[in-house]
Amino acid sequence: MQLSSLIGKKIISPSGEQLGYVTGAYLARDLRSLSALTAVDGDEEEFILPIRAVQACNDAIIASRLRTTTPTGVPAPIGLNAYSEKGAELGVVGDWLFGDCDPAFIVVKDGVRTAYAAESVVSEDHVVVYLTGERPAPKKRPNRSTKQQNKKNGATMSEPHPSQNASELSAEGENSIAEEGFSADVEAAAPAAEVPTEPAEEQTVATAKYELGSRNLLGKRVVRSVFDAQGEVVALAGDRITPEVLSRARRKGRLLALTVNTLTNVY
């Protein structure tokens, strides 16, 4: 299943009441599963639907009224620039595959679509793909009590003892400083992959979060015309996005295409 297939789907309660439309998604931090869906109701008010509230998903999503104000995970990085771990630009993230297949991201460059396994991808302000294998495991932060205990132990060890001579004290002091320095800098052991610097305007596009609410799209200009399945116009190239355009794209199931063609021309 493609994440793009969820965008624009109706959300219906088990009793048949229409609750709204899907506008975006949050992924678990390992990027392998859905965490929550973002949506708007009939009054264009945004809400977040945790994935545990979803009971069925086909032509429409059947879900309970369960809501959350603080979704876990990270926004699905659709529309973000993707780079290799060496800083080479790979293209723009156009979709995310999940369900019957191993989770993967579709990256589009010059019209070519390439799939990258989710376990090789890191997503923050930019998407980094580790082409040589799985992404590195996150560094564990030393817990506060351990740090405090180490400091106490270091202080005790640094106190002079009558039976120690000057050379022993000096060696022990150096060891203590080395251990303290390692403890303080443990998180800096693995430098982050370098990402090329882009002009300010392109950087704004690349770092746009995948939130399809009206506050992100209203007033922006469409790069390439968007049509529905019957070939009818949803938005023409050069048009500015209005609430009416957003509503029409939602009804026609073309909200993702409209968003991507607003961020960057990948379709």
C-alpha positions as CSV (number, residue, x, y, z in Angstrom):
1,M,0.0,0.0,0.0
2,Q,1.1,3.5,-0.7
3,L,0.8,6.3,1.8
4,S,-0.5,8.6,-1.0
5,S,-3.5,6.2,-1.3
6,L,-4.7,7.3,2.1
7,I,-4.6,11.0,1.4
8,G,-8.0,12.4,0.8
9,K,-9.8,9.3,2.0
10,K,-13.0,9.8,4.0
11,I,-13.0,9.0,7.7
12,I,-16.3,7.4,8.9
13,S,-17.4,6.3,12.3
14,P,-18.7,2.8,12.8
15,S,-22.2,4.2,12.9
16,G,-21.7,5.8,9.5
17,E,-21.1,9.4,10.5
18,Q,-18.5,11.2,8.3
19,L,-15.7,12.5,10.6
20,G,-13.5,14.2,8.0
21,Y,-10.7,13.5,5.5
22,V,-7.1,12.3,5.8
23,T,-4.5,15.0,5.0
24,G,-1.3,13.5,6.2
25,A,0.5,11.0,8.5
26,Y,3.0,10.5,11.2
27,L,5.4,7.5,11.1
28,A,6.9,5.6,14.0
29,R,10.5,6.8,14.7
30,D,11.9,3.7,13.0
31,L,10.0,4.7,9.9
32,R,8.5,1.2,9.5
33,S,4.9,1.8,10.6
34,L,2.1,4.4,10.8
35,S,1.8,6.2,14.1
36,A,-1.1,8.6,13.5
37,L,-3.1,10.3,10.7
38,T,-3.7,14.0,10.4
39,A,-7.1,15.0,9.2
40,V,-9.7,17.9,8.9
41,D,-13.4,17.7,9.7
42,G,-16.3,19.3,7.8
43,D,-15.4,22.7,9.3
44,E,-11.8,22.5,8.1
45,E,-10.7,22.0,11.7
46,E,-7.5,19.9,12.0
47,F,-7.4,16.9,14.3
48,I,-5.0,13.9,14.9
49,L,-6.3,10.4,14.7
50,P,-4.0,7.8,16.4
51,I,-3.6,4.7,14.3
52,R,-5.1,2.5,17.1
53,A,-8.4,4.3,16.4
54,V,-8.5,2.9,12.8
55,Q,-10.7,-0.2,12.6
56,A,-10.7,-0.7,8.8
57,C,-9.2,0.9,5.7
58,N,-10.5,0.4,2.2
59,D,-12.3,2.9,0.0
60,A,-13.0,4.8,3.3
61,I,-11.4,4.6,6.7
62,I,-13.6,3.4,9.6
63,A,-12.4,4.8,12.9
64,S,-13.5,5.6,16.4
65,R,-13.7,9.1,17.8
66,L,-10.4,8.7,19.6
67,R,-8.2,11.7,19.3
68,T,-4.7,12.8,20.4
69,T,-3.1,16.2,20.8
70,T,0.5,15.1,20.8
71,P,1.2,12.4,18.1
72,T,4.2,10.2,18.6
73,G,6.7,9.6,15.9
74,V,7.8,11.9,13.1
75,P,5.8,13.5,10.2
76,A,5.9,11.5,7.0
77,P,8.7,13.2,5.0
78,I,6.9,13.5,1.7
79,G,8.3,16.4,-0.3
80,L,11.6,16.5,1.6
81,N,15.0,16.3,-0.3
82,A,16.9,13.0,0.2
83,Y,20.7,12.7,0.4
84,S,23.1,9.8,0.7
85,E,25.2,9.4,3.8
86,K,28.0,11.1,1.8
87,G,25.9,14.2,1.0
88,A,25.0,13.3,-2.6
89,E,21.5,14.5,-3.6
90,L,19.2,11.6,-4.4
91,G,16.0,13.4,-5.2
92,V,12.7,14.2,-3.5
93,V,10.7,11.8,-1.3
94,G,7.5,11.1,-3.3
95,D,5.8,8.3,-1.3
96,W,6.1,5.6,1.4
97,L,5.2,1.9,0.9
98,F,3.9,-0.3,3.7
99,G,1.6,-3.1,4.5
100,D,2.1,-6.2,2.3
101,C,5.7,-5.3,1.5
102,D,8.8,-4.3,3.5
103,P,8.5,-0.5,4.4
104,A,10.3,1.6,1.8
105,F,10.5,5.2,0.6
106,I,10.1,6.2,-3.1
107,V,12.5,8.9,-4.1
108,V,12.0,10.7,-7.4
109,K,14.7,12.4,-9.4
110,D,14.4,13.4,-13.1
111,G,11.3,11.3,-13.4
112,V,13.0,8.1,-12.1
113,R,11.4,6.5,-9.0
114,T,13.8,4.6,-6.7
115,A,12.8,2.6,-3.6
116,Y,15.0,2.7,-0.5
117,A,14.3,0.3,2.4
118,A,13.0,2.1,5.5
119,E,15.8,0.6,7.8
120,S,18.4,2.5,5.7
121,V,16.7,5.9,6.1
122,V,17.0,8.6,8.7
123,S,14.4,11.5,8.7
124,E,14.8,14.8,10.4
125,D,14.9,18.2,8.6
126,H,16.3,16.3,5.7
127,V,16.1,12.6,4.7
128,V,19.5,10.7,4.7
129,V,19.7,7.3,3.0
130,Y,22.5,5.0,4.0
131,L,23.3,3.4,0.6
132,T,25.9,1.0,2.1
133,G,23.4,-0.7,4.5
134,E,21.3,-0.1,7.6
135,R,21.3,3.3,9.3
136,P,23.6,3.5,12.4
137,A,22.0,2.7,15.8
138,P,21.1,5.8,17.8
139,K,23.6,6.5,20.6
140,K,22.2,5.8,24.1
141,R,22.3,8.8,26.4
142,P,24.0,8.1,29.7
143,N,21.5,8.4,32.5
144,R,21.8,11.2,35.0
145,S,22.3,9.0,38.0
146,T,25.2,7.2,36.3
147,K,26.8,10.6,35.4
148,Q,26.5,11.8,39.0
149,Q,27.9,8.5,40.3
150,N,30.8,8.8,37.9
151,K,31.5,12.4,39.1
152,K,31.4,11.3,42.7
153,N,33.8,8.4,41.9
154,G,36.1,10.7,40.0
155,A,36.1,13.2,42.9
156,T,37.0,10.4,45.4
157,M,39.7,9.0,43.2
158,S,41.3,12.4,42.7
159,E,41.7,13.0,46.5
160,P,45.3,12.4,47.5
161,H,46.0,9.4,49.7
162,P,49.0,9.3,52.1
163,S,50.2,6.0,50.6
164,Q,50.3,7.4,47.0
165,N,53.4,9.0,45.5
166,A,53.4,11.9,43.2
167,S,53.7,9.9,39.9
168,E,50.7,7.6,40.9
169,L,48.6,10.7,41.7
170,S,49.5,12.3,38.3
171,A,48.6,9.1,36.3
172,E,45.4,8.6,38.2
173,G,44.4,12.2,37.6
174,E,45.0,11.9,33.8
175,N,42.9,8.7,33.7
176,S,40.1,10.4,35.6
177,I,40.1,13.4,33.2
178,A,40.0,11.0,30.2
179,E,37.1,9.1,31.6
180,E,35.2,12.3,32.4
181,G,35.8,13.6,28.9
182,F,34.6,10.4,27.3
183,S,31.4,10.5,29.4
184,A,30.7,14.1,28.5
185,D,31.4,13.6,24.7
186,V,29.8,10.2,24.2
187,E,27.0,11.6,22.0
188,A,29.5,13.4,19.7
189,A,31.3,10.1,18.8
190,A,29.6,9.7,15.5
191,P,29.5,12.9,13.4
192,A,26.3,13.5,11.4
193,A,26.3,13.1,7.6
194,E,27.1,16.3,5.8
195,V,24.3,17.8,3.8
196,P,25.0,20.3,1.0
197,T,24.1,23.9,1.6
198,E,21.3,25.2,-0.7
199,P,20.0,28.7,-1.5
200,A,17.6,30.0,1.1
201,E,14.5,29.5,-1.1
202,E,15.3,25.9,-2.0
203,Q,16.1,25.1,1.6
204,T,12.7,26.3,2.7
205,V,11.1,23.9,0.2
206,A,13.3,21.0,1.2
207,T,12.6,21.4,4.9
208,A,8.9,21.8,4.6
209,K,7.1,19.3,6.9
210,Y,4.5,17.0,5.4
211,E,1.5,18.8,7.0
212,L,-1.2,19.4,4.4
213,G,-3.3,21.8,6.5
214,S,-4.5,25.0,5.0
215,R,-1.9,27.0,6.9
216,N,0.9,25.4,4.9
217,L,-0.6,25.6,1.4
218,L,-2.9,28.6,1.2
219,G,-1.5,31.3,-1.1
220,K,1.2,29.1,-2.5
221,R,1.5,28.7,-6.3
222,V,1.0,25.4,-8.1
223,V,4.1,24.4,-10.2
224,R,2.4,21.9,-12.5
225,S,-1.3,21.4,-13.3
226,V,-3.2,18.8,-11.3
227,F,-6.1,16.8,-12.7
228,D,-8.4,14.2,-11.2
229,A,-9.0,10.6,-12.5
230,Q,-11.5,11.8,-15.1
231,G,-9.1,14.5,-16.4
232,E,-11.0,17.4,-14.9
233,V,-8.9,20.3,-13.6
234,V,-8.2,20.4,-9.9
235,A,-5.6,23.3,-10.1
236,L,-3.8,24.8,-13.1
237,A,-0.1,25.6,-13.1
238,G,0.5,29.1,-11.8
239,D,-2.7,29.2,-9.8
240,R,-2.5,30.2,-6.1
241,I,-4.1,27.8,-3.7
242,T,-7.3,29.0,-2.1
243,P,-9.7,27.2,0.4
244,E,-11.8,26.2,-2.6
245,V,-8.9,24.6,-4.4
246,L,-8.0,22.7,-1.2
247,S,-11.5,21.5,-0.8
248,R,-11.7,20.4,-4.4
249,A,-8.4,18.5,-4.2
250,R,-9.6,16.7,-1.1
251,R,-12.9,15.6,-2.7
252,K,-11.1,14.4,-5.8
253,G,-8.5,12.4,-3.8
254,R,-5.7,14.6,-5.3
255,L,-4.5,16.4,-2.2
256,L,-1.1,14.7,-2.2
257,A,-0.5,15.5,-5.9
258,L,-1.5,19.1,-5.2
259,T,0.9,19.3,-2.3
260,V,3.9,17.8,-4.0
261,N,3.4,19.9,-7.1
262,T,3.3,23.0,-4.9
263,L,6.5,22.0,-3.0
264,T,8.5,20.8,-6.0
265,N,7.8,19.3,-9.4
266,V,8.3,15.5,-9.0
267,Y,5.1,14.2,-10.7
